[in-house]
Amino acid sequence: MEKTLKARSGYLALLLSIGLIGAAVYVVIFFKAVVLAALLVLTSFIILAGIYMINPNESKVMNLFGKYVGTVKENGLFWINPLYSKRKISLRARNFDSERVKVNDKMGNPILISVILVWKVEDTYKAAYDVDLYESFVKVQTDAAVRKLAGKYPYDNFDDDQAEVTLRSGMDEVNESLERELDERLSIAGINVLEARIGYLAYAPEIASAMLKRQQAEAVVAARLKIVEGAVSMVENALDELSKKEIIDLDEEKRATMVSNLMIVLCSDKEATPVINTGSLYA
């Protein structure tokens, strides 16, 4: 588990190192003690080797001969045991835009999908020692999560009329599912997922044209149903008004003819061409 290590001030160590160098110069000039001066300079260099700097939202993981000592997360100039090996791990939030990968949705249709992920390191011990190269771990696990997510939902409900959530229409629920999946996978590396969402979604090129035609056909059918529904209502109102106002007496054959003519006029794609009948329908 991560341990917070309290480091000593680097400014005091720097002043001490400068003081030792000054003392070495002094003993050489006034006492000709070269050996002592060499020891003072060597001590000064050892102290300088333990001085390091940490920028805001960065950390240093300390290791002594293979043993984890702790993590320094404070920013500033510090001094630590020069024998400690130091590994820098950023604590900043990072943005990862994955490549577009070709996967199959729940219905087996090939689609192209990519993910935008915002993440940051929370546990430096896990990031440093529980996985190898945690940045690569994020990329690989994101790709795996995207493939799993695509297999759980259909792209749309053309092939699955019972599907309440699809990749195209159920973005909120899909993104929440993706975020939970990634948070579970990346917690192994001590990484906290701040946000995860689908960045790109489309049918694969080999079926995109066919699916576009299918969507257009669906739209045309839906429009036709709406037109027919409205036309039937208008014809019904017209016949009721004619009967109420006794404008014309219609028998069944005349009613059928009028209904047919009105439906053709109302549902046709083109403008109707009126024909004046001066004779009788029964002639």
C-alpha positions, 0 to 999 in steps of 0.5 A, spaced: 500 500 500 502 507 498 505 510 504 506 518 504 514 519 506 515 526 509 522 529 506 527 534 509 527 541 507 532 541 501 534 548 502 537 547 509 541 541 505 543 546 500 546 551 505 549 545 509 553 543 502 555 550 501 558 551 508 562 545 507 565 547 501 566 554 504 570 550 510 574 546 505 577 552 502 578 555 508 582 549 511 586 548 505 588 556 505 589 556 512 591 549 515 594 546 508 589 540 510 588 537 503 585 530 506 580 534 511 578 539 505 577 533 500 573 529 506 569 536 506 568 536 499 566 529 498 561 530 504 558 536 500 557 532 494 553 526 498 549 531 501 547 535 494 546 528 491 540 527 496 537 534 493 531 533 489 525 538 486 518 536 486 513 540 481 506 541 483 501 535 482 507 530 481 510 525 486 516 521 487 516 514 489 522 512 493 525 505 493 531 502 497 535 496 494 528 493 492 524 495 498 519 500 497 520 506 502 514 511 501 512 516 496 513 524 497 507 528 494 509 535 497 511 540 492 518 544 493 525 542 494 527 536 499 532 532 501 532 525 502 537 519 503 542 519 497 541 511 496 534 512 495 532 510 487 527 515 485 521 514 480 517 520 478 509 519 477 505 524 475 498 526 479 495 530 473 489 528 470 490 526 463 486 525 457 486 519 452 483 519 446 483 511 443 484 509 436 478 507 432 477 500 433 472 495 429 468 491 433 461 487 433 455 490 436 450 485 440 447 483 433 454 482 430 454 488 425 461 491 424 462 498 427 467 503 428 468 506 435 473 510 439 473 512 447 475 519 450 478 517 457 480 522 463 484 519 468 489 520 474 493 516 478 491 515 485 495 510 488 502 511 486 504 504 489 500 500 485 502 504 479 509 503 480 509 496 482 503 492 481 503 493 473 508 494 468 508 501 465 501 503 467 500 508 461 500 502 456 496 498 461 491 504 460 491 503 453 490 496 453 485 495 458 481 501 454 481 497 448 478 491 451 473 495 455 470 498 448 470 491 445 466 488 451 461 494 451 460 494 444 458 486 445 453 488 450 448 493 446 446 493 439 448 499 434 440 501 434 434 497 434 433 496 427 435 488 428 432 488 435 426 492 436 426 490 444 432 493 445 431 499 450 438 501 450 442 502 444 449 505 442 446 510 438 441 513 442 442 510 450 449 515 450 448 516 458 447 509 460 452 506 455 457 511 458 456 510 465 457 502 463 463 504 460 466 508 466 464 503 471 468 497 467 474 502 466 474 504 473 474 496 475 479 494 470 484 500 472 483 500 479 489 494 479 494 500 477 491 505 482 488 509 477 481 513 478 477 514 472 474 521 472 470 520 465 469 516 460 465 516 454 464 514 447 468 519 442 466 516 435 461 511 433 459 509 426 458 503 422 464 500 418 465 502 411 463 495 408 456 496 411 455 503 412 452 504 405 447 499 406 445 501 413 444 508 410 439 506 405 435 502 410 435 508 415 432 512 409 427 506 408 425 506 415 424 514 415 420 513 408 415 508 411 414 512 418 413 518 413 408 514 409 404 512 415 403 519 418 401 521 411 396 516 411 393 517 418 392 524 417 389 523 410 384 518 413 382 523 418 381 528 413 377 524 409 373 522 415 371 529 417 370 531 409 364 525 409 361 527 416 361 534 413 358 533 407 352 528 410 351 533 416 350 539 411 346 535 406 350 538 400 350 531 396 347 524 397 352 519 397 350 512 396 356 506 398 359 506 391 359 514 391 362 514 398 367 509 395 369 513 389 370 519 393 374 516 398 379 513 393 379 520 390 381 523 396 386 518 398 389 519 392 390 526 392 392 526 399 397 521 399 400 522 392 407 525 391 405 529 385 400 534 385 393 531 383 390 533 376 383 534 376 378 531 371 371 534 370 366 529 370 360 531 366 356 525 366 354 520 371 358 515 375 353 509 372 353 511 365 
